[in-house]
Amino acid sequence: MRILDKYILKKYFTSFIFVLIILIPIAIAINVSEKIDKFLEHANLGVIEIINDYYIPFIIYYGATFMPLALFISTIFLTSKLASNTEIVAIHSAGISYNRFLKPYIIGAIIIGLISFMANHFIVPSANKSFEEFEETYLRKTKKTKTNVDHVSLQLSENDYVYFRNFNLRTNRGFNFSYEVFDGLHLKYKITAQSIKWNEKDSTFSLTNYKERKLFPLNDSIETGRKLDTTFNFFPKDLLYVGYLAQEMPSFQLSNI
């Protein structure tokens, strides 16, 4: 790596960290102004607890969120600084091409991209868990019911998949349901329904306004109806696990679902 690359990368990372240091305190200041009344409502809530359980996860979460913006701003800031100091003119005068000049920018973006990838997949989920627990305990006037899950896709086996636009775990009723069976990359069976309801008494599902399609080599069989009682290889609680806890689970745990 040339001296030029080290020089630009140093300024690149310095600018990136500088932008993050500016953005995160602004976000904290706005959040404190909004939440200070709720903090004061709890006499047993100390400053150390607020910092450890709320604002450290807050910094981790919003730091990862602001990384793309900070990268964009730091790139503009660094390039304008180099241009204002006529350093870019000197670099081109030394015979360095524009593509070669971009090399440290690309290296820096890749490094920051990898840091962002690791943070979002392994660090942020743990911070989200502490963040959500604190908000649930002290800040929310109405507790999360944890009964509604939206846009849930669930793989039941190697070839079986289900999808819900919405499912309410209190009423055990969902809408825009779809169940598909594949043979490799080929769809073999599909059933859709306007609504679906779990019958806890006999462990069955009731489909309303359903459409059942079976695919054969030469033709398809399509059947429609108002109501159908059937069984599937999942329970409503499986949807809660996927839908509600996904944001608090590292990627390696999600991949095992």
C-alpha positions as CSV (number, residue, x, y, z in Angstrom):
1,M,0.0,0.0,0.0
2,R,1.4,3.4,-1.0
3,I,1.9,6.4,1.2
4,L,-1.0,8.0,-0.7
5,D,-3.4,5.2,0.1
6,K,-2.5,5.4,3.8
7,Y,-2.9,9.1,3.8
8,I,-6.3,9.1,2.2
9,L,-7.5,6.1,4.3
10,K,-6.5,7.8,7.5
11,K,-8.4,11.0,6.5
12,Y,-11.3,8.8,5.3
13,F,-11.8,6.9,8.6
14,T,-11.2,10.1,10.6
15,S,-13.9,11.9,8.7
16,F,-16.3,8.8,9.0
17,I,-15.8,8.7,12.8
18,F,-16.1,12.4,13.1
19,V,-19.5,12.4,11.3
20,L,-20.7,9.5,13.6
21,I,-19.6,11.4,16.7
22,I,-21.7,14.4,15.5
23,L,-24.8,12.4,14.5
24,I,-25.1,10.1,17.5
25,P,-25.1,12.8,20.2
26,I,-27.7,14.7,18.2
27,A,-29.9,11.6,18.2
28,I,-29.3,11.1,21.9
29,A,-30.2,14.8,22.7
30,I,-33.4,14.5,20.8
31,N,-34.3,11.2,22.5
32,V,-33.5,12.6,26.0
33,S,-35.8,15.6,25.4
34,E,-38.6,13.2,24.4
35,K,-38.1,10.6,27.2
36,I,-37.0,12.7,30.2
37,D,-40.5,12.9,31.6
38,K,-40.9,9.2,31.4
39,F,-37.5,8.6,33.1
40,L,-38.5,10.9,36.0
41,E,-41.8,9.0,36.5
42,H,-39.8,6.0,37.9
43,A,-38.1,6.9,41.1
44,N,-36.1,3.7,41.3
45,L,-34.6,4.3,37.8
46,G,-31.0,5.5,38.2
47,V,-28.7,7.2,35.7
48,I,-26.3,4.3,35.5
49,E,-29.2,1.9,34.7
50,I,-30.5,4.3,32.0
51,I,-27.1,4.5,30.4
52,N,-26.3,0.8,30.6
53,D,-29.7,-0.6,29.6
54,Y,-31.0,2.0,27.3
55,Y,-28.4,4.4,25.8
56,I,-25.6,2.0,25.2
57,P,-27.9,-0.2,23.1
58,F,-29.3,3.0,21.6
59,I,-25.9,4.1,20.5
60,I,-25.2,0.6,19.0
61,Y,-28.5,0.5,17.1
62,Y,-28.4,4.1,15.7
63,G,-24.6,3.9,15.1
64,A,-25.2,0.9,12.8
65,T,-28.2,2.8,11.3
66,F,-26.2,5.9,10.6
67,M,-23.2,4.2,9.1
68,P,-24.4,4.5,5.4
69,L,-25.2,8.2,5.9
70,A,-21.9,8.8,7.7
71,L,-20.1,7.1,4.9
72,F,-21.8,9.2,2.3
73,I,-21.1,12.5,4.2
74,S,-17.5,11.6,5.0
75,T,-16.8,10.8,1.4
76,I,-18.1,14.2,0.3
77,F,-16.3,16.0,3.2
78,L,-13.0,14.3,2.5
79,T,-13.1,14.9,-1.2
80,S,-14.1,18.6,-0.9
81,K,-11.2,19.0,1.7
82,L,-8.7,17.4,-0.7
83,A,-10.0,19.6,-3.5
84,S,-9.9,22.8,-1.4
85,N,-6.2,22.1,-0.5
86,T,-5.5,21.4,-4.2
87,E,-4.2,18.0,-3.2
88,I,-6.2,16.3,-6.0
89,V,-4.5,18.5,-8.6
90,A,-1.1,17.5,-7.2
91,I,-2.1,13.8,-7.3
92,H,-3.1,14.0,-10.9
93,S,0.0,16.0,-11.7
94,A,2.1,13.1,-10.3
95,G,0.6,10.9,-13.0
96,I,-1.9,9.0,-10.8
97,S,-5.0,8.2,-12.7
98,Y,-8.5,8.8,-11.5
99,N,-9.2,5.0,-11.1
100,R,-6.0,4.6,-9.1
101,F,-7.1,7.6,-7.0
102,L,-10.3,5.9,-6.1
103,K,-8.6,2.8,-4.7
104,P,-8.3,3.9,-1.1
105,Y,-12.0,5.1,-1.3
106,I,-13.0,1.6,-2.3
107,I,-10.9,-0.1,0.3
108,G,-12.3,2.1,3.0
109,A,-15.9,1.5,1.9
110,I,-15.3,-2.3,1.9
111,I,-13.9,-2.2,5.4
112,I,-16.8,0.0,6.7
113,G,-19.2,-2.2,4.9
114,L,-17.8,-5.4,6.6
115,I,-18.0,-3.6,10.0
116,S,-21.6,-2.7,9.3
117,F,-22.4,-6.2,8.1
118,M,-21.0,-7.8,11.3
119,A,-22.7,-5.2,13.5
120,N,-26.2,-5.7,12.0
121,H,-26.0,-9.5,12.0
122,F,-24.4,-10.2,15.3
123,I,-24.2,-7.1,17.6
124,V,-27.3,-5.0,16.9
125,P,-29.8,-7.9,17.7
126,S,-28.4,-8.3,21.2
127,A,-28.6,-4.5,21.7
128,N,-32.2,-4.6,20.4
129,K,-33.1,-7.1,23.1
130,S,-31.9,-4.9,25.9
131,F,-33.4,-1.8,24.2
132,E,-36.8,-3.4,23.8
133,E,-36.9,-4.8,27.4
134,F,-36.1,-1.3,28.8
135,E,-38.8,0.4,26.7
136,E,-41.3,-2.3,27.5
137,T,-40.6,-1.9,31.3
138,Y,-40.3,1.9,31.7
139,L,-41.3,3.9,28.6
140,R,-44.4,2.4,26.9
141,K,-47.7,3.4,28.4
142,T,-49.4,0.5,26.5
143,K,-47.5,-2.7,26.6
144,K,-46.8,-4.6,23.5
145,T,-49.4,-7.3,23.2
146,K,-47.1,-9.6,21.2
147,T,-50.2,-10.9,19.6
148,N,-49.9,-9.6,16.0
149,V,-47.4,-10.7,13.5
150,D,-47.2,-9.3,10.0
151,H,-45.8,-10.6,6.7
152,V,-44.5,-13.9,8.1
153,S,-42.8,-16.5,6.0
154,L,-42.1,-19.9,7.6
155,Q,-40.3,-22.9,6.2
156,L,-41.9,-26.0,7.7
157,S,-39.6,-28.5,6.0
158,E,-37.2,-28.7,3.1
159,N,-40.0,-28.3,0.6
160,D,-43.0,-26.8,2.6
161,Y,-43.5,-23.1,3.0
162,V,-46.3,-21.0,4.5
163,Y,-47.0,-17.3,4.4
164,F,-49.3,-14.9,6.3
165,R,-50.0,-11.3,5.6
166,N,-51.2,-11.0,9.2
167,F,-51.9,-13.4,12.1
168,N,-53.5,-12.5,15.5
169,L,-52.3,-14.8,18.2
170,R,-55.1,-13.7,20.6
171,T,-57.9,-14.7,18.2
172,N,-55.9,-17.4,16.4
173,R,-57.0,-15.9,13.1
174,G,-54.8,-14.9,10.1
175,F,-55.4,-13.4,6.7
176,N,-54.0,-13.8,3.1
177,F,-52.7,-17.3,3.9
178,S,-50.6,-19.3,1.4
179,Y,-49.1,-22.8,1.7
180,E,-46.8,-24.2,-0.9
181,V,-45.1,-27.6,-1.5
182,F,-42.1,-27.8,-3.9
183,D,-40.2,-30.7,-5.5
184,G,-36.8,-29.1,-5.8
185,L,-37.5,-25.9,-7.8
186,H,-40.9,-27.1,-9.1
187,L,-44.1,-26.2,-7.4
188,K,-46.2,-29.3,-6.8
189,Y,-49.0,-28.0,-4.6
190,K,-50.4,-24.7,-3.4
191,I,-53.4,-23.6,-1.3
192,T,-54.4,-20.1,-0.6
193,A,-57.2,-18.7,1.6
194,Q,-58.6,-15.3,2.4
195,S,-58.5,-16.2,6.1
196,I,-57.4,-19.0,8.4
197,K,-58.3,-19.9,11.9
198,W,-56.6,-22.2,14.4
199,N,-59.0,-24.6,16.2
200,E,-57.2,-25.5,19.4
201,K,-59.8,-28.1,20.4
202,D,-58.9,-30.5,17.6
203,S,-55.6,-29.0,16.4
204,T,-56.9,-28.1,12.9
205,F,-57.0,-25.0,10.8
206,S,-60.2,-23.7,9.1
207,L,-59.6,-22.0,5.8
208,T,-62.2,-19.6,4.4
209,N,-62.6,-18.8,0.7
210,Y,-59.8,-21.1,-0.2
211,K,-58.3,-22.1,-3.6
212,E,-56.4,-25.4,-3.9
213,R,-54.1,-26.2,-6.8
214,K,-52.4,-29.4,-7.6
215,L,-49.8,-29.5,-10.4
216,F,-49.4,-32.6,-12.5
217,P,-47.1,-33.2,-15.5
218,L,-49.9,-32.7,-18.1
219,N,-52.5,-30.6,-16.3
220,D,-53.5,-28.9,-13.1
221,S,-56.3,-29.5,-10.7
222,I,-57.9,-26.5,-9.2
223,E,-60.6,-26.6,-6.5
224,T,-62.2,-23.6,-4.7
225,G,-64.6,-23.5,-1.8
226,R,-66.0,-21.5,1.1
227,K,-64.5,-23.5,4.0
228,L,-62.0,-26.3,4.5
229,D,-60.7,-27.9,7.7
230,T,-57.2,-29.3,7.4
231,T,-53.9,-29.7,9.3
232,F,-50.5,-28.2,8.9
233,N,-47.1,-28.9,10.4
234,F,-46.9,-25.8,12.6
235,F,-48.6,-24.0,15.5
236,P,-49.5,-20.3,16.0
237,K,-46.7,-19.9,18.6
238,D,-44.2,-20.7,15.8
239,L,-45.3,-17.5,14.1
240,L,-44.6,-15.4,17.2
241,Y,-41.1,-16.8,17.4
242,V,-40.3,-15.8,13.8
243,G,-42.2,-12.6,13.6
244,Y,-41.6,-10.9,17.0
245,L,-38.2,-12.2,18.0
246,A,-36.5,-12.0,14.6
247,Q,-35.1,-8.5,15.3
248,E,-33.5,-9.7,18.5
249,M,-31.9,-12.8,17.1
250,P,-28.4,-13.0,15.5
251,S,-28.3,-14.3,11.9
252,F,-26.9,-17.8,12.9
253,Q,-30.0,-18.3,15.1
254,L,-32.4,-17.1,12.4
255,S,-30.8,-19.5,9.9
256,N,-31.6,-22.4,12.2
257,I,-35.3,-21.7,12.3
